[in-house]
Amino acid sequence: MENNVNQEVIEHLMHPKNYGPLENPTGVGVGHSEASGEFVIFYIDYDGKTITNVSYATNGCHDTVVFGSMFTEMIKGETLEYAYKAAQRLTEKVALGAVKQQACAQMVLTSFDAAQINQENKANGMEEELHAIEIGMDCEVEL
Amino acid sequence: MSDTIFFRRKHQLWLRIAFTSFATTDLQIKNRLYEFSVIEFRHLKWIAETLVESNIPYDYERDKELCIESETLFELLTLLIKEMEEMQSLYDDSPLSQRLLHDERYMIQTLKETLACASLDEKLTAFNRSRQWGEASLSSEQLDALTLFLFEESYKEYELIMVYFYSQMRASTPLQYGSFQDLIDESHLHLRSFGEMMAKMGILSLPRMLHPRTYKITDMEKFLRDGITEEENAKEECRRLSGLITDEKLSTFFEFINFQESYHIEIMKKLLKEIHG
């Protein structure tokens, strides 16, 4: 996003899409950095065929907000297979950018992975409120 | 009256009034609205104290659809009046309720007097996404840096107000209570400054909702240490912006903020020492 603050980015910053907790999600996951205290919490509602609803929340930086907003828009109403491909495309795209942006994207995608693990764990009878995964990269503000 | 839903509505009302004050360019209306927002925040504090004393949980959830974008100032004022009028029936006979009720009656009357004067309405530019900085000619790189800084820091200041506020309500010593109050007051000032700047650039928007993980602090020592690191990062950003942006007024402003952040660090160190020796 650096040096590329276009209107689309401004809209995601002013009105992040799919923001805030979901009621009764099938999976809840957290991607977090112990070092910085930043986190993304991801909510997913999956009916066995499609992701019927999805949302996220974060205390992270503007890049994290924009990635979360974009990614949830991309996968809402789609199949899990599509969501995996979308995650892969996002990873490949940010790999060409700044390290900080890679960390922000990784935090969003890790929380998505964690939400699916939580969903599977619950389906297997485990009582788990949410599943958390720590990420190794630091997302520090760098304008 | 004192329950979670009521607290949420008052929280939203405080935000709505504060951000309406940032949105208008009429200085008299702006200042009056900001005074009202200060009163509303005080209400929020008294309500939180009552809830904590009664062991009633509360949170910072908001209506997901809460939005302050409007074409005109009068549209925003009309919404404020509607919200306050709806709340009037929620107050009971307690001294606190009566205080809140009468404050809001006065606010409603004042806002209605403003609405009666058609010439005071204005077409708002606070949401037009123009991303121009008035009198100064900034390059697109400078405008981008300023834009991202404002989104980042307006959220952070809101987050800090609400996190310190949550901790203040649970403070165990006068020093803790007072230190959190200092930090809250400072963040109010910064939120106002950044909100005004966002309005000037046409990018004013409410900070996003806080997740409980953000403000329900389980390890205060870690929270304060992380907070000191964040303040140091914010100082660095102010210094970078001050150097990057050639406009003298803006540059001076960021230096001013930078020195305020330095003192926040001292307050947090004092808190850290007090809490963990």
Interface residues (C-beta under 8 A of the other chain):
Chain A: M1 E2 N3 N4 V5 Q7 I10 L13 M14 H15 P16 Y19 G20 P21 V30 S36 G37 F39 I41 A57 T58 N59 C61 H62 V65 E140 V141 L143
Chain B: E61 K64 C67 R129 R131 E141 L143 D144 A145 T147 L148 F149 F151 E152 E159 I203 S205 R208 M209 L210 H211 R213 T214 K222 F223 D226 T229 N233 A234 E237 R240 L241
